């Protein structure tokens, strides 16, 4: 039997993310929903405890969520049932999804942050491929470092990133890595257009160290 690395993390996940970011992590995840319309199809790989899936379903989206952790899946299912919404909640690994169907929107809510770079890049490509032409890819993650800032000036932001990452690595075995800059890495692609970059401040007052990128996949009508 495969060990569920999230069995412990599932109990502290919501409180830990809220406490560390003062709600900024949640706000970057939910930002993409302002680009959605009722009836749109949405894929959420790794929905965790299901807050975004429930919020999207309450807005009238047709939500598919794929979760590989049995413990997270159970908590997600309880939240869905408690709110009385309809979500296609699937057990399994989002990295093994079939190429069809395509979705109007794919939201990666800090999903890519758990992987080492090489695997992250491969999974990111797979998720892009699951967005229909004209659809939306939203990526919520940590705000990249300012390339003009010195190592000393960027030290607080580096620590702010490595501390929760280290805690997750201890609890779940997730990867340790530098902050990813999805905007820079996807810039200039023929198949994507960056429509919005939105930063959130910790507790609404602190530094804006959490970001959501909104991309539109080219090839369809807006």
C-alpha positions as CSV (number, residue, x, y, z in Angstrom):
1,X,0.0,0.0,0.0
2,X,1.3,3.4,-1.0
3,X,1.9,5.8,2.0
4,X,-0.2,8.9,2.1
5,X,2.4,11.6,2.6
6,X,-0.4,14.1,3.3
7,X,-2.1,12.2,6.1
8,X,-0.7,14.6,8.8
9,X,-0.5,17.7,6.6
10,X,-4.2,17.5,5.8
11,X,-5.1,18.4,9.4
12,X,-3.0,21.5,9.6
13,X,-3.0,22.6,5.9
14,X,-5.8,25.3,6.1
15,X,-4.6,26.8,9.3
16,X,-1.0,26.8,8.3
17,X,-1.5,28.5,5.0
18,X,-3.8,31.1,6.5
19,X,-1.5,31.7,9.4
20,X,1.6,32.0,7.2
21,X,0.2,34.3,4.6
22,X,-2.7,36.1,6.4
23,X,-5.0,34.8,3.7
24,X,-2.8,35.9,0.8
25,X,-2.4,32.3,-0.4
26,X,-6.1,31.9,-0.6
27,X,-6.7,35.2,-2.4
28,X,-4.2,34.4,-5.1
29,X,-5.9,31.1,-5.7
30,X,-9.3,32.6,-5.9
31,X,-8.2,35.5,-8.1
32,X,-8.6,33.4,-11.3
33,X,-12.4,33.0,-10.6
34,X,-12.9,36.6,-11.6
35,X,-12.0,35.5,-15.1
36,X,-14.6,32.7,-15.1
37,X,-18.2,32.5,-16.2
38,X,-21.0,30.3,-14.9
39,X,-21.2,27.0,-16.8
40,X,-17.5,27.1,-17.6
41,X,-15.5,23.9,-17.1
42,X,-12.7,24.0,-14.5
43,X,-9.9,21.6,-13.7
44,X,-8.2,21.8,-10.3
45,X,-5.3,19.3,-9.9
46,X,-4.5,18.8,-6.3
47,X,-7.5,20.6,-4.7
48,X,-6.3,19.8,-1.2
49,X,-9.1,20.4,1.3
50,X,-11.4,21.7,-1.4
51,X,-12.0,25.3,-0.6
52,X,-11.4,26.5,-4.2
53,X,-13.4,23.7,-5.7
54,X,-16.4,24.6,-3.5
55,X,-16.1,28.3,-4.1
56,X,-16.0,27.7,-7.9
57,X,-19.0,25.3,-7.8
58,X,-21.0,27.9,-5.9
59,X,-20.2,30.4,-8.7
60,X,-21.8,28.0,-11.2
61,X,-18.7,26.4,-12.7
62,X,-18.5,22.8,-13.7
63,X,-15.6,21.7,-11.5
64,X,-13.4,18.6,-11.9
65,X,-10.9,18.1,-9.0
66,X,-8.3,15.4,-9.0
67,X,-6.6,14.5,-5.7
68,X,-4.1,11.6,-5.0
69,X,-4.0,11.9,-1.2
70,X,-6.7,9.7,0.4
71,X,-6.7,12.0,3.5
72,X,-7.0,15.2,1.5
73,X,-9.6,13.5,-0.7
74,X,-11.7,12.7,2.4
75,X,-11.5,16.3,3.7
76,X,-12.3,17.7,0.3
77,X,-15.3,15.4,0.0
78,X,-16.6,16.4,3.4
79,X,-16.4,20.1,2.5
80,X,-18.2,19.5,-0.8
81,X,-21.0,17.6,1.0
82,X,-21.2,20.2,3.8
83,X,-21.8,23.0,1.3
84,X,-24.1,20.9,-0.9
85,X,-22.4,21.7,-4.2
86,X,-21.7,19.4,-7.2
87,X,-18.0,18.7,-7.9
88,X,-16.6,15.9,-10.0
89,X,-14.0,14.8,-7.3
90,X,-11.7,12.1,-8.7
91,X,-9.2,10.1,-6.8
92,X,-5.9,9.8,-8.6
93,X,-2.8,11.5,-9.8
94,X,-3.4,14.6,-12.0
95,X,-0.1,13.9,-13.7
96,X,-1.7,10.8,-15.2
97,X,-4.8,12.5,-16.6
98,X,-5.8,11.5,-20.2
99,X,-5.3,14.3,-22.9
100,X,-9.1,14.8,-23.2
101,X,-11.3,16.5,-22.3
102,X,-10.0,20.1,-22.5
103,X,-11.2,22.7,-20.0
104,X,-12.2,26.3,-20.1
105,X,-10.0,26.9,-17.1
106,X,-7.2,25.2,-15.3
107,X,-6.2,26.6,-11.9
108,X,-2.8,25.5,-10.4
109,X,-3.2,26.6,-6.8
110,X,0.4,26.3,-5.5
111,X,0.3,22.9,-7.2
112,X,3.6,23.3,-9.1
113,X,5.4,24.4,-6.0
114,X,5.7,20.8,-4.7
115,X,7.8,19.5,-7.5
116,X,11.5,19.8,-8.5
117,X,12.1,22.0,-11.5
118,X,12.4,19.3,-14.2
119,X,9.2,17.6,-13.1
120,X,7.5,20.9,-12.5
121,X,8.2,22.0,-16.1
122,X,6.8,18.7,-17.5
123,X,3.7,18.9,-15.4
124,X,3.2,22.6,-16.3
125,X,3.3,21.7,-20.0
126,X,0.7,18.9,-19.4
127,X,-1.6,21.4,-17.6
128,X,-1.3,23.9,-20.4
129,X,-2.2,21.2,-22.9
130,X,-5.5,20.6,-21.0
131,X,-6.7,24.2,-21.5
132,X,-8.9,24.6,-24.5
133,X,-7.9,27.3,-27.1
134,X,-9.3,30.6,-25.7
135,X,-9.3,29.2,-22.2
136,X,-7.5,30.3,-19.0
137,X,-4.5,28.9,-17.2
138,X,-4.1,30.4,-13.7
139,X,-0.9,29.8,-11.7
140,X,-0.8,30.7,-8.0
141,X,2.6,30.6,-6.4
142,X,5.2,32.7,-4.5
143,X,6.1,36.0,-6.0
144,X,9.5,35.7,-7.8
145,X,12.6,37.5,-6.4
146,X,13.5,40.9,-7.8
147,X,16.5,40.2,-10.1
148,X,17.8,43.7,-9.3
149,X,17.8,43.2,-5.5
150,X,20.9,42.1,-3.7
151,X,21.1,38.8,-1.9
152,X,21.0,40.6,1.4
153,X,17.9,42.6,0.4
154,X,16.1,39.5,-0.9
155,X,17.0,37.4,2.2
156,X,13.7,38.0,4.0
157,X,11.7,36.9,1.0
158,X,14.0,33.8,0.5
159,X,13.4,32.8,4.1
160,X,9.7,33.4,3.8
161,X,9.7,30.9,0.9
162,X,12.1,28.3,2.3
163,X,10.5,28.0,5.7
164,X,7.1,26.7,4.7
165,X,8.7,24.7,1.9
166,X,10.9,23.0,4.4
167,X,8.0,22.3,6.7
168,X,6.1,20.7,3.7
169,X,9.2,18.7,2.8
170,X,9.4,17.3,6.3
171,X,5.7,16.4,6.5
172,X,5.0,15.3,2.9
173,X,8.4,14.8,1.1
174,X,7.7,17.6,-1.3
175,X,10.6,19.1,-3.1
176,X,13.0,21.9,-2.0
177,X,13.8,24.4,-4.7
178,X,14.2,28.1,-5.5
179,X,11.2,30.3,-6.2
180,X,9.8,29.7,-9.7
181,X,9.0,32.6,-12.0
182,X,6.3,31.2,-14.2
183,X,5.7,34.6,-15.9
184,X,9.2,34.9,-17.0
185,X,9.5,31.3,-18.0
186,X,6.3,31.3,-20.1
187,X,6.9,34.7,-21.6
188,X,7.0,34.9,-25.4
189,X,5.3,31.6,-26.0
190,X,3.2,31.5,-29.2
191,X,0.4,29.5,-27.4
192,X,-0.1,31.7,-24.4
193,X,-0.8,35.4,-23.7
194,X,-0.3,36.8,-20.2
195,X,-3.4,38.7,-19.2
196,X,-2.9,39.6,-15.6
197,X,-0.2,39.5,-12.9
198,X,-1.8,39.9,-9.4
199,X,0.2,40.1,-6.2
200,X,-1.2,39.8,-2.7
201,X,0.2,41.1,0.6
202,X,0.5,39.0,3.7
203,X,-2.3,40.0,6.1
204,X,-3.1,42.8,3.6
205,X,-0.3,44.9,5.0
206,X,3.0,43.1,4.6
207,X,5.1,42.5,1.5
208,X,3.5,41.2,-1.7
209,X,5.1,37.8,-1.7
210,X,2.3,35.8,-3.3
211,X,1.3,36.0,-6.9
212,X,-1.2,34.8,-9.4
213,X,-0.5,34.7,-13.2
214,X,-3.5,34.6,-15.5
215,X,-2.7,33.3,-19.0
216,X,-5.0,32.8,-22.0
217,X,-4.3,30.0,-24.4
218,X,-4.2,31.3,-27.9
219,X,-6.2,29.9,-30.7
220,X,-9.8,30.6,-29.7
221,X,-12.3,33.4,-29.3
222,X,-12.2,35.3,-26.0
